[in-house]
Amino acid sequence: MSKYEPLWRYLSKNNKDYYKLTYEEIKNILGFDIDHSFLTYKKEAINYGYEVLKISIKEKNIIFNRKEN
């Protein structure tokens, strides 16, 4: 199981087409701060029907989009 599994489950459970989550919101979901490894793990989101659309370091948020089937 990936350390980001709780985030992927959160996205699929809430079933929205689009998410704009702050780093702080993601920390609350995961229980830890995201780190550089997120760049490697972000491809796992596709297994839960989502893709990482944008990572904003300046705005401290990540945008997820539901992937079309």
Secondary structure, DSSP 8 states (H G I E B T S, - for coil): --TTHHHHHHHHHHT-SEEEEEHHHHHHHHSS---TTHHHHGGGGGGGTEEEEEEETTTTEEEEEE---
